[in-house]
C-alpha cells in the first residue's frame, strides 16, 4: 500500500472581519505494516547471499535442538513404555518404589484377593519383575529385565509381539525375548534353549522395541519368573489393577491407600511421572541433552543476530533513504519484524524437513527417537521469538541512521 497523505489544519477560528488566509497542507506519509513487510521481504530477496546465511542459521538451530529433544523424548518414552502399554490403571508397589525394576523389595501376594473386593476395582494381577542373566553359548552373559505375568490373562505382557503367541508362555520354562537382541544373545531363534540365572528356558516368541534405558525386557509366566528370580511363592513385586467402568481413579487410589497403608498406591500417571523423574535425576540425560538444546538455540540466535545486523550495515543508505522520505523508526521496526518472521518461518520449515527425515532414517530399538507434532509446532513458534529478539540488535543500528546520509 503506498503512502497516503493526511491533512493537518488549525482548529483556531478566524477573528470576525479578518481576512481569510489559506494555510498550507502538510503531507506526512503513513506506511502500513503490509507495505513495510513487502518492502522488507523484497530487500531480503535482493541480497540472496545474506538471506541464505540467515536461513542456514535458523535451520541449524532447528535441526540441532529438535534432534536432541527427539532423542531425549525417545529415551523417556522407552522407560515409560511398559507403564503406558499394559492394562493397569493403578499400581500397588513397595513404599520406596521409583521405577519398575524389581529392586525395591516385594509385597504380600495375598493383597490381590483383597484388592478385588475394593469398590471400583474390576480386576487385579500380581507382577514379578527382576534382573536376570542370560548365559551365552560362547561364554559370559547378558542381562534382561524379566517380567512374570499371570496367565492366561497376561495383563503384564508380552506386547509388541513379532513372533509366537502369548498362550505359548503356558509351556514349561517358556520365555519371550527382545527381537533386536537375538544376535546379542548368541543367535537366538524360536526353540533355542538358554540358561537364565542357571534355569534352562526355551525361546517361544519375540517382542520388538522393548529396550528401556537398561536391559531389554523378557517375559515368562508368573511361576517361571518366580523360580528364575528366586521370589517366595507368597510374594510379588507389584500388583496391577484395572478400574470398573465409571470408577474415579483418584477415589479408588484413596480407598486402596487406606486399605494398604504399608504399600504405595499409584495411578498410571503418577507412576509414569515418578519414572520420568527417576530417569532425569539418576541418569543425567536431562542435563546433558538439555545443554545441547540450549547451545543449539544460542548458536542459531547468534548467527541470525549477526546476519541481520550485517544486512542493516550493508544497506545503511537504503534505510537512510527511507528515513529521508518520511519513514519513522516505528515504520522501520515493522520492516525488520517482517524480515525476522519471514526468516524464522522459512528456516524452521527447512530445518524441520531435514530433522524429520533424519529421525525417520536412524531411529530404531538401539536409538529411540520421538518427534511429536507439538514439538515441531513449538519449534516454529520458538524460532519466531528468537528471530524477533535478534532483530532488535539491527533495530538499534537503524535508529541511529541519519536521513542525511543519502547526500554524503
N, C-alpha and C positions, 0 to 999 in steps of 0.2 A: 504494500500500500504506500503510495507516495505521500510526501509531507503535505499537510493541509494547513492553510493559513488560519489564524484566529484574529479576530478584531478586538482591539483594546480601545475603549472610548472613555471620556471623562464622565463622571457621574454628577459633577457640579453644574447646576443650571446657569444659563447666562443671565446677567442682570437686565432688568427691563430697559428697553431703549438702546442697549449696547449693540454694536454691530456684531453680526454672526461671523465667527472666524472658523474656517474649516480646519479641522485637526487631521494630521496625517494618520493613516492606518499603519499600525506596527505589525509586521509579519514575524511570527515566531513558529518555527517548524515543530510539529508534534509527530514523533516517529512511533508507530505501533510496534508491539512485540513481534508481530508476524513479519513486518518489514525488516526489522533488525535481525530476526532469526534467519530470514532468507539471505540477507547480506552476509551474515556470519558464516553460514554454510557455504556460500559461494566463495568466500575468502579461504575457507578450509580446502575446498576442492581445487582452488587455483594453485595452492602450494602443496602438490601431491606428496612430495618427499616428507614434509613436516607432518602431513596427515598420516602417512604410513608409519612414521615413528611413534606418533601418539597411539595409533591403533595397536601397534605391537606391544607397547607398554601396558595398555588395558588388557589385551588378550593374554599376555604373560601373567599378569596378576590374577586373572580369572582362572587360567589353566592351573597354576600352582596352588592357589587357595582351594579350588574345588577338588583337585586331585588329592591333596592332603586330607580334606574334610571327608571325601568319599572313602578313603582308606580308614579313617577314624570311625565313621559310621558303620562301615562293614565289620570292623572288629567288634564294636559294641553289639551289633545285631547278631553276630555269631555267638556271643556269650549269653544273650537273652533269648536265643532261638528256641532252646528247649522249653523254657517257661512259656513263651509265646505260642509254641506249636502244640503242646499237649493239651488235654481236655480240662485240666484242673483250673477251677475258678478261685479256690482257696487252698492254701498250704499250711500244714502244721509241721513245725520243724523244732529242733533243739533251740534253746534260748539264744545261743551265740552265733546262729547261722548268718552268714553274709552272702554265700553263693552255694549253689547245689553241687558240691564236690564230695560230700560224704565225710568230710574231715571234722565235723563238729559234734560227733557223737551220735547216739541213737535215741529213739523214743520207744515206749512200750507198744507192741503191735496190737494189744487189746484196746487201744484207743479207737481202732477202726470201727468195731460194732457200736461203740458209744456215740461216735460222731453221726452215725446213721440215724440215731434217734433224735438228733437236734433238729428243731423246726427250721425248714429252709434248705436242708441238705438232701440232695437226691441220691447220691452215691459217694462212697469213699473207697480208696485203694491205697495200700501200702507200697512204698517205693524203696528200693535199695540202690544206693549209688556209692561207688568207691573206685579208687585207682587200682589197676591190676597190670601185671607184666606179661606180655606175650613172648614166649620163648621162640627164637628164630631157628630155622634149620641149620644156619651157618654159625650159630653161637650168639650169645648176647640176647637181649630182649628189648622190646619196645612197649611203651606204656599205652594203655587205653583207659577211658573213663567208662566203667561198666555200669549199666543200668539194669536192674532186675525188676520186672513188672509182672503183676498177677495176670494169669491167663484164665479164660480166653478173651476177656475184655481188652487187655493190653493197653490200659489207659496211659501208661508211661512210655509208650513207643513199642517198636520202632516206627519211624516215619521217613518220608523221602526214600521209599524202598525202590531200588532199581533191579533187584534180583531176589527171588524167594518170596515166601508168604509169611505173614505173622503167625499163622497156625503152625508153621514148621518149628517154632520155638517149643512146642509141646513135646518134641522128641527129646530123649535124654541127652544132656550135655550139648545142646544146640545153642548156637550163637550167631548173631548178625555182626558184621564188621563194616567199617567205612570203605567204600569202593576206591576212593583216591589213595588209600593206604595199602592196597593189595601188594604192591611191589615192596613196600617198606616192611611188610610182614612176611617177606620171603616168598613172593609169588603165590599169594593166597587165591584159591579158587573155590567154587562150590564143592563141598565134600571134603575140603582139606582139613587135616587134623593138626591142632596146635595145643601146646601146653600153656594154660593161663593160670599163673600162681600155682604151678605144679598140678593143675587139674586138666585132664585131657578133654578138649571140646572139639566140636565139628562145625565148620562154617556152613550154615544153611541159607544165608542170604546176605545182601549187601545194601547199605544205605548210601546216599550221596550228599555231600556238602555239610556233613555234621562234624566240622572241625572247629571247636571253640579256641579261645586263647590258651591252648594247652593240648593235652592228649585228645585224640579223636574219640567219639562215642562208639561204644559197642553195647549190644542188647542181648539179654537172655531172660529166661523165666525167673520168677522171684526165687524159687528154691535153688536153681542152678547158681544164681548170683550169690545167694546166701552161703552156699558151700564154698564157692571160689573165694569170697571175701572174708569168710570166717565169722559171719554175723550170727549171733544166737537166734534160735528158732522163734523166740518170743519178742524179738525186737525188729525195728525197721529204722531207716534213716529219716524218712519223711512219710507223711500221709497227705494224699491229694484228694480234694473233694470237689464235687460238682453241685451246682445250685439247682434247686427245684424251680420250675417256671414261675416267674413273678417275684421271686425272693430278692430281697435287697442285700447286696454284698456287705455293706458296712454293718448292717444289723446282725447278719449271720456271723460275721467276724467277731462282734462283741459278745454274742452268745457263746461261741466256741472259746473265746478267751476266758470268759467266766467259768466255763466248764473245765478247761485245761490251763490253769494258771502257771503250771510249771513249764509249759511249752510256749513257743512263739507262733502266733496265728497271723498269717499274712495273706492279703488278697493278691491276685496275679500281678496287678500294677505295682503294689508295694514291693513284692519280691523282685520284680523287674528293675525298679529303681534302686533297690538295695544292691542288686548285682552290678548295675552300671556304676554306682558309687564305689563299690569294692574294686572294680577293674581300674577305674580312674585313680583311686588312691594308692593301690598296691602296685600297679604296673608302670605308672608314669607315662602312659601313652598319651594321655590328655595334654600334659605339659609339653611333651616333645612335638607332637603333631600340631598343637595349638601355636607353638612358636613358629613352626614352618608356615602356618597360615598367616600369622601376623607379619612375618618377614616378606612374604609374597605381596601382601597388600601394601606394605611400606615401599617396596621396590616399585610397584605399579604407581603409587602416589607420586614418588619422586620423578619417575620417567614422565608422567603426564604433566606434572607441575613445570618441570624444566622445558618440556617441549612447547607448552602453551606460552610460557614466558618468552622463550626464544622466538616464537611466532610473532608476538607483540613487538619485540625489539626489531625484527626484520621488517615489520610493516608499520613502523612508527609514523612515517609520513602519511600513510593512508588513514591512520587514526587521527592524525593532526588535521587532515583534510575534512574528516567527518566533524571534528570539533569546529573547524572554521566555517562550515556551512550550517552550524547551529545544533549539532548533536551534543547532548549533555552527558555527564558521567553516568547518569541512570540509563540513557539510551545505549551507551557502550557496555554497560553491565548486562543489559538484555542480550546484546550480541555475543558477549563472552559466555553467558549462561547457555545460550543456544548451541554454541560450539562445544561446550563441555558435555551437554546432554547427548548431542549427536555422536561425539567420540565414545561416550560411555556405552550407548546402545549398540553402535556398530562394533566396537571392540569386544564387548561382552558376548555378542552373538557369535563372533568368530571364535573366541575362547571357549565358549560352551560347546560349540560344534566339535572342536578339537578334543576337549576333555571327555565328551560323551562317547566318541569313537574310541578313544584311548582306553577308557574304563571298560567298555564292552569287549575290547580286544584282549585285555590282560587279566581280567578278574576270573577267579576260579576258587576251588577249595583251599589252595595254598595262599591266595592273595584275595581275600574277600573285600569287595568294594560296593558301596551303595551310593547312587546319585539320584536322590528323590527330586520330584518336581519342585517342592517347596524350597529346596536348596538352590536350584537353578534360578527360580524367581527371586529369591533373596539376594543372589549374586548380582543380578541386573540392578536391583534397587541400590545395593551397596556400592556398585561401581558408579552409579549416577551421583551418589553422595560424594564419593571420593573425587570424581572429576569436577564437581561443582566447587568443592573445597580447594582443589588445585587451581581453579580459575581465579581465585581471589589473589593469588600471587601475581598473575598477569594483570588483574584489575588495579593493583597498586601502581604498576608502571603506567597503565593507561591514564589514571587520574592525574599523573604528573606531566603528561604531554601538553605542551602549549600549542594553541592553534597556529601561532605564527611560525611554527617550524616548517610549514609548507613553503614559506617565502625565503628560506635560508638556502 
